Amino acid sequence: MLCAGASAGQIGTALMLAPEAGTADAQRALLAERSPTRVTRAFTGRPARGIVNRFLAEHSGVAPLAYPEIHHVTSPLRAAARKRGDADGFNLWAGQAHELVQARPAGEIVRQMALEAAAVIEQVGQGLRHRGTSAAPR
């Protein structure tokens, strides 16, 4: 993302299996599996990406854009499903590459990502410097 010009990127999903995360056990079990994700308003009334489950599939087509009202209406249902460990009944927020997450301490994950990002930026910068002005448009 940084090489594409973004000044920042979200890494929330990368932290969801960290011991410090409050991720529900039912969601932890699904994060490492290859599962489709979709943007939905079904759980809160505001668009967010999650792993497709029964609740998302059944309610996404009719969910209104009505945050926080939908959040308040579905909150007790989601809490009960989470307590039961029913992954089909609550939001499984996750990014598109959720199966890449690792169960490691958050600080370790962030440090590794920062090192990897710096290395890629340096590599791209070297490539651009190597081309010099010969690649400049005329």
Secondary structure, 3 states (H helix, E strand, C coil): CCCCCCCCCCCHHHHCCCCCCCCCHHHHHHHCCCCCEEEECCCCCCCEEEECCHHHHHHHHHCCCCCCHHHHHHHHHHHHHHHHCCCCCCCCECCCCHHHCCCCCHHHHHHHHHHHHHHHHHHHHHHHHHHHHHHCCC
